[in-house]
Amino acid sequence: MSLFGAMDTAVSGLSAQSSAITNISNNVANAQTVGYKSVGTAFVDYLTVSTPTENGPDSVVANPEYNNTVQGTITQSTDPLALAINGAGFFAVAESDGTTTSGQPVFSQQPYYTRAGDFTMNANGYLVNSAGEYLEAWPVDSTTGAVNETALAPVQVSQTAFAPIPTANVTLAANLPLNAPAGTPMATQITVYDAAGATHTLTFNWTQPSSPGNPWTLSVSADGNPPFATATVGFNSNGTIASINGAGTAGQPANLTLTPNLGTGPQPITLNLGTFGQSNGVTQFAGTSYNLVSVTQDGVPPGSFTSVSINTAGQIITNYSNGQTRVIAQIPLVTFNNPNALQRQNGQAYLDTAQAGAAKFSNPNANGAGGLVTGAVESSNVDIATEFTNLIIAQQAYSANAKTITATDSLMQTTINLIQ
């Protein structure tokens, strides 16, 4: 082995340890960066010649060793939209290539992935993390609630009002006393909504013609006006509904169709009194007093947007002042066979590579994907104690290689002096 070979080997050692110190420096600098994954150093020895009688000068190369699969500590956040992944997977995110004339972002077609889940809602209603990456999710049909898993788009939260839903069904459950005073009305009231979201009061008056008597007379009025509908309700000997206006089939819904004029025109409303022959709605059992069990309706008043929230199933939900909620998107988690082979980008983002394998989109806690923790973020997975230990080792190795160079230089100078 020549002195020049020893010099070259030591120089490669300096270069390799410099790379290791660079990786350590990056890790220490990002010890508090949300979603950051540390980079270790793997040293590889390259030989020139190695036989039983000769060992030539080697060279060492430092390769990065990515730790994308090492979980960082999950910590609580004051941001309710923050998300952390507990287990495998990445968030799908998009990056902006600029904006339109109306100020809306234009998104790059290149898919990106990240573990940085410190999302907040920006001025345009998009969910964006601290690196400026836009969270992507599957859209949800606002009418059917169906998730479109064939499309992926940046999540934009609309702050439009919740449109009113006119009442279409009223369900009444009560017991009409068998021995009620004849001719004494027993009333139940409920608030319903018209197509414009205005409130109206429906009153249901039950009257027993004789005591004890069968059938009962039901009259329905709206907003204190004279009744707009009447019906005769008969009961079986066991107290269950037998008929409405003389008709009824056991096991079928005991419904009465009403058409009150609630200000926006005639509005069909189905009054459900239970099931013919069953005691799951209005009944007639022994007693002298009216017992209301429940009365409900399916209309909804208008509401204004109040907030957006995310649950552990990955559903993005808008909340309204009328107590209603609406799922607008479903967050998938993206997994890879070899996530350590993803290509690192700015802002704790990654690009997929052939070595990483195909991106697989799944709901949280499905198909090997991890779970979502809401109101939390995943901290950097850098261990400061380990990094400082590695730094001391790299520093000493660097100094040793430098010492090898100075020693080799001294020997070379001695050799030169011999021939002078």
Buried (B, 14 or more C-beta within 10 A) or exposed (E): EEBEBBBBBBBBBBBBBBBBBBBBEBBBEBBEBBBBBBBBBEBEEEEBEEEEEEEEBBBBEBEBEBBBEEBBEBEEBEBEBBBBBBBBBBBBBBBBEEEEEEEEBEBEEEBBBBBBBBBEBBEBEBBBBBBBBBBBBBBBEEEEEEBEEEEBBBBBBEEEBBEBBBBBBBBBBBBBBBEBEEEEBBEBEBEBBBBEBBEBEBBBBBBBEEBEBBBBBBBBBBEEEEEBBEBEBBBBEEBBBBBBEEEBEEEEEBBBEBEBBBEEEEBEBBBBBBBBBBBBBBBBBEEEEBEEEEBEBBBBBBBEBBBBBBEEBBBBBBBBBBEBBBBBBBBBBBBBEEBBBBEBBEBBBBEBEEEBBEBBBBBBBEEEBBBBBBBBBBBBBBBEEEBEEBBEEBBEBBEEBBEBBEBBEEEBEEEEEEEE
